[in-house]
């Protein structure tokens, strides 16, 4: 755990230096502008959607950005000759990037809604969303050599992952459950009382299964596209 703690501290420092936190501040401005321009009743309805969208963007793109930065610096290829294990490297990225997602959520919620929120449920929703989308970001980025090439996979994937958001337009369908991010959105809505607690806990169980599966997938992808290429 000492190795993970040190790696996490270093990741936090690097992400601040590389401007990830500034980028997060810039990314939440459109959503904040929308929230501040509408009534509280309207904001209560749309806030989960804005949080869902911001967390999805930050988690996916920031993880891809971290990966390509370390790939360019070739520091990621040095893991094989250090005591750091792959799961520690991945866990550090997930924790540090989820902290950014949590900060974005805190700013948006407090500035519009104040502190009258179920913070425990919101924390669960934000952490799960941040982790899941960060895992998506790594899985999508790791096969590609450059960040721009990554967008060829990101655009259609992101479109599909955002489909559950059609709920806010009155378009609902049971097949949404086949999309991993449906449970993420249910958690966000549940944090604001928009779904029952039974639905919230079912969504949490589904979300944890998806997170576990994607984490294993990331470990496989790391070995397939990073370790094998380095050795080859």
LINJONOR-V629635 format. One record per backbone hydrogen bond with DSSP energy under -1.0 kcal/mol. NH is the residue of the N-H (numbers start at 1). CO is the residue of the C=O. Records with the same first field share a line. If there is no record, write none. Layout:
# LINJONOR-V629635
NH->CO, CO
This chain:
# LINJONOR-V629635
5->1
6->2
7->3
8->4
9->5
10->6
11->7
12->8
13->9
14->10
15->11
16->12
17->13
18->14
19->16
20->15
23->19
24->20
25->21
26->22
27->23
28->24
32->28
33->29
34->30
35->31
36->32
43->39
44->40
45->41
46->42
47->43
50->46
51->47
52->48
53->49
54->50
55->51
56->52
57->53
58->54
59->55
60->56
61->57
62->58
63->59
64->60
65->61
66->62
67->63
68->64
69->65
70->66
71->67
72->68
73->69
75->70
76->70
78->75
81->78
82->79
89->85
90->86
91->87
92->88
93->89
94->90
95->91
96->92
97->93
98->94
99->95
100->96
101->97
102->98
103->99
104->100
105->101
106->102
107->103
108->104
109->105
110->106
111->107
112->108
113->109
114->109
117->115
119->117
122->118
123->119
124->120
125->121
126->122
127->123
128->124
129->125
130->126
131->127
132->128
133->129
134->130
135->131
136->132
137->133
138->134
139->135
140->136
141->137
142->138
144->141
150->146
152->149
153->150
154->150
155->151
157->153
158->154
159->155
160->156
161->157
162->158
163->160
165->162
166->163
167->164
168->165
169->166
170->167
171->166
176->173
177->174
178->175
179->176
182->179
185->181
186->182
187->183
188->184
189->185
190->186
191->187
192->189
193->190
194->189
200->196
201->197
202->198
203->199
204->200
205->201
206->202
207->203
208->204
209->205
210->206
211->207
212->208
213->209
214->210
215->211
216->212
217->213
218->214
219->215
220->216
221->217
222->218
223->219
224->220
225->221
226->222
227->222
228->223
230->226
231->227
232->228
